[in-house]
């Protein structure tokens, strides 16, 4: 229904971006650490609308390819929007493709909320879509890099901790993981920091 929203980034958190489009504020749920431009920047956000009996949720992605991967994951039996977001938060498009092609179950089950049974289902359902995944991941690989999520490293640490807490980590566990991850990848890139923290 909605292909994209073009407007100004009004606010950002670890799990959502607020877009001001024509004076209307849209809250779009996004993968953790998604590389949206800084607050106040004009941009286009690609969207997916999920409609349920008691809820309508709009999801947002900085690139069309990210949104397409999200939709591919939604075709997997037992994978809903929340789990698809968790997978895209924990794995880059290239890593997801490699996991499917090499049937790397461990790469999937390292993601919080993805158990062995679900991981096996993902590999089974996406096995015949490996070519499509590779094509999408390839497009992402050559796409122009998005601006850094936030130039303030200290803010990135706080946002990373908030993002992990929002998907079920305790505050203590989140802080510990982010601290460890910051030593490995630094604090300048929020997306890389969140991914590393989820694996710490």
Backbone torsions as a table, in degrees:
resi	resn	phi	psi	omega
1	UNK	NA	-49.3	176.8
2	UNK	-109.4	119.8	179.9
3	UNK	-82.4	-45.2	178.5
4	UNK	-159.7	165.4	174.0
5	UNK	-124.8	126.5	177.0
6	UNK	-107.9	127.6	-179.1
7	UNK	-178.6	-154.1	-177.9
8	UNK	-110.1	139.3	176.3
9	UNK	-71.6	109.6	-177.9
10	UNK	-85.8	-33.2	-179.9
11	UNK	-163.8	159.0	-180.0
12	UNK	-144.9	144.0	173.0
13	UNK	-131.8	-177.8	179.5
14	UNK	-65.1	-26.2	-173.6
15	UNK	-118.4	2.0	-177.7
16	UNK	-156.0	158.7	173.0
17	UNK	-128.4	136.2	178.2
18	UNK	-103.2	119.2	-179.4
19	UNK	-105.2	132.2	174.2
20	UNK	-99.2	105.7	-179.5
21	UNK	-119.3	106.0	-179.9
22	UNK	64.3	30.5	179.2
23	UNK	86.9	0.7	177.4
24	UNK	-107.4	130.8	-179.2
25	UNK	-93.1	120.4	178.5
26	UNK	-108.6	126.7	174.6
27	UNK	-93.6	120.9	179.8
28	UNK	-117.1	122.0	177.2
29	UNK	-74.0	135.3	-172.9
30	UNK	-136.4	161.4	174.9
31	UNK	-59.0	149.9	179.9
32	UNK	-59.1	130.9	176.0
33	UNK	70.6	16.4	179.6
34	UNK	-56.1	138.9	-171.1
35	UNK	-82.9	69.8	174.0
36	UNK	-83.4	155.3	176.1
37	UNK	-62.0	167.2	-178.1
38	UNK	-67.1	159.7	177.6
39	UNK	-54.2	134.3	-179.4
40	UNK	95.0	-9.7	-179.0
41	UNK	-84.4	149.3	174.6
42	UNK	-89.9	138.0	-177.9
43	UNK	-160.1	171.6	174.2
44	UNK	-112.5	129.9	178.9
45	UNK	-117.0	125.5	179.2
46	UNK	-82.4	140.9	-167.9
47	UNK	-125.5	160.2	171.4
48	UNK	-140.8	127.0	-179.5
49	UNK	-100.2	124.0	176.6
50	UNK	-107.1	122.3	-177.9
51	UNK	-115.1	123.6	174.6
52	UNK	-125.4	172.3	-175.3
53	UNK	-56.0	-39.7	-174.6
54	UNK	-113.4	9.6	-174.4
55	UNK	-161.1	144.1	171.3
56	UNK	-125.4	123.0	-176.6
57	UNK	-124.2	133.0	178.7
58	UNK	-104.8	125.6	179.6
59	UNK	-105.3	143.8	-176.7
60	UNK	-127.6	145.4	-177.2
61	UNK	-139.2	139.5	-177.5
62	UNK	-69.0	-21.5	-179.5
63	UNK	-133.8	149.6	178.4
64	UNK	-58.6	-38.2	-178.2
65	UNK	-61.6	-38.9	178.3
66	UNK	-62.9	-42.9	179.1
67	UNK	-64.3	-39.2	179.7
68	UNK	-65.1	-39.4	176.6
69	UNK	-63.5	-40.4	177.2
70	UNK	-57.7	-44.9	-178.6
71	UNK	-69.1	-34.5	176.4
72	UNK	-62.8	-43.3	-179.8
73	UNK	-65.2	-33.1	-179.8
74	UNK	-65.9	-17.8	178.9
75	UNK	-78.8	-12.5	-179.4
76	UNK	-76.4	133.5	179.7
77	UNK	-60.1	126.6	177.3
78	UNK	89.0	-2.8	179.4
79	UNK	-104.6	115.5	176.9
80	UNK	-101.6	-176.3	-178.4
81	UNK	-57.2	-41.6	-177.8
82	UNK	-63.8	-43.2	179.9
83	UNK	-70.9	-37.3	177.7
84	UNK	-61.5	-40.5	177.3
85	UNK	-64.3	-41.7	179.6
86	UNK	-61.2	-40.7	179.9
87	UNK	-65.1	-44.3	179.6
88	UNK	-71.2	-20.2	175.9
89	UNK	-78.9	-32.8	-175.4
90	UNK	-92.9	-19.1	-177.9
91	UNK	-132.1	138.8	172.4
92	UNK	-73.0	162.9	177.5
93	UNK	-55.3	-39.5	179.3
94	UNK	-65.8	-41.5	180.0
95	UNK	-66.2	-38.7	178.1
96	UNK	-63.8	-44.0	179.3
97	UNK	-62.2	-44.9	179.3
98	UNK	-62.5	-39.2	180.0
99	UNK	-62.6	-41.2	-179.4
100	UNK	-69.7	-46.8	-177.5
101	UNK	-63.3	-41.6	-177.6
102	UNK	-91.7	1.6	-178.2
103	UNK	53.3	48.7	-178.4
104	UNK	-87.3	88.1	-177.9
105	UNK	-64.6	-35.8	-178.1
106	UNK	-61.7	-37.2	179.8
107	UNK	-61.2	-35.2	-179.6
108	UNK	-79.4	-42.4	-176.0
109	UNK	-74.7	-8.7	173.4
110	UNK	-72.1	-17.3	-179.9
111	UNK	-79.7	130.0	-178.0
112	UNK	-60.0	127.7	178.9
113	UNK	97.9	-12.8	178.8
114	UNK	-101.0	105.5	178.9
115	UNK	-87.5	-179.9	-177.4
116	UNK	-60.4	-45.2	-177.7
117	UNK	-62.0	-44.9	179.9
118	UNK	-67.6	-40.7	178.3
119	UNK	-59.8	-42.4	178.7
120	UNK	-65.2	-37.1	178.9
121	UNK	-66.2	-38.9	178.3
122	UNK	-61.2	-46.9	-179.9
123	UNK	-63.2	-39.3	-179.0
124	UNK	-66.8	-48.6	-175.5
125	UNK	-72.7	-27.5	-177.0
126	UNK	-97.8	-2.9	-177.2
127	UNK	-55.7	-43.1	-178.3
128	UNK	-84.1	1.9	177.5
129	UNK	-110.3	14.0	-177.6
130	UNK	-57.9	-38.8	179.5
131	UNK	-63.9	-41.9	179.0
132	UNK	-65.2	-43.7	177.7
133	UNK	-59.4	-44.7	-178.6
134	UNK	-63.1	-38.9	179.4
135	UNK	-64.5	-43.9	179.2
136	UNK	-66.2	-45.4	179.9
137	UNK	-62.2	-36.6	178.8
138	UNK	-64.6	-39.9	177.9
139	UNK	-62.3	-40.1	179.4
140	UNK	-65.9	-37.4	-175.6
141	UNK	-63.0	-35.3	-177.1
142	UNK	-96.1	-2.8	179.8
143	UNK	-67.8	152.4	178.5
144	UNK	-63.9	137.4	-178.2
145	UNK	-66.1	136.8	177.6
146	UNK	-78.0	156.2	178.5
147	UNK	-58.9	154.0	179.6
148	UNK	-57.0	144.4	-175.8
149	UNK	-60.4	-39.4	179.7
150	UNK	-162.9	126.5	-177.7
151	UNK	-70.6	-17.8	-178.2
152	UNK	-87.5	110.6	-176.9
153	UNK	-59.7	-40.8	-177.7
154	UNK	-63.2	-36.2	177.3
155	UNK	-66.9	-38.1	179.0
156	UNK	-62.4	-39.0	178.4
157	UNK	-61.8	-47.1	179.4
158	UNK	-62.7	-44.6	180.0
159	UNK	-64.0	-38.9	179.9
160	UNK	-64.1	-43.1	178.7
161	UNK	-63.2	-45.0	178.6
162	UNK	-60.1	-41.3	-179.6
163	UNK	-62.6	-43.9	-179.4
164	UNK	-67.3	-40.0	178.8
165	UNK	-61.8	-36.5	-177.3
166	UNK	-66.9	-19.1	179.5
167	UNK	-109.1	15.5	170.0
168	UNK	115.9	-6.4	176.6
169	UNK	-73.4	147.9	172.2
170	UNK	-73.6	158.2	-178.8
171	UNK	-61.5	-38.1	179.2
172	UNK	-65.5	-45.1	179.8
173	UNK	-64.9	-41.6	-179.8
174	UNK	-62.7	-45.3	-179.6
175	UNK	-62.9	-40.4	180.0
176	UNK	-64.9	-45.0	-179.1
177	UNK	-65.2	-41.7	-179.4
178	UNK	-66.9	-39.0	178.3
179	UNK	-61.5	-43.9	179.3
180	UNK	-65.6	-43.3	-178.4
181	UNK	-64.5	-36.6	-178.4
182	UNK	-63.6	-28.6	177.9
183	UNK	-73.3	-26.7	-178.1
184	UNK	-87.0	-42.5	-173.5
185	UNK	-119.2	-1.2	-177.4
186	UNK	83.5	-175.9	-175.4
187	UNK	-119.9	2.3	-173.3
188	UNK	-77.2	-30.4	-176.6
189	UNK	-108.5	106.3	-175.9
190	UNK	-61.2	-42.6	-178.1
191	UNK	-61.0	-46.3	-179.5
192	UNK	-67.0	-36.5	-179.8
193	UNK	-64.5	-44.2	-179.8
194	UNK	-65.3	-44.8	-179.8
195	UNK	-60.8	-44.7	-179.2
196	UNK	-66.0	-38.0	-179.9
197	UNK	-65.6	-33.8	179.8
198	UNK	-70.3	-19.0	-179.8
199	UNK	-103.2	-6.3	-176.0
200	UNK	-68.0	NA	NA
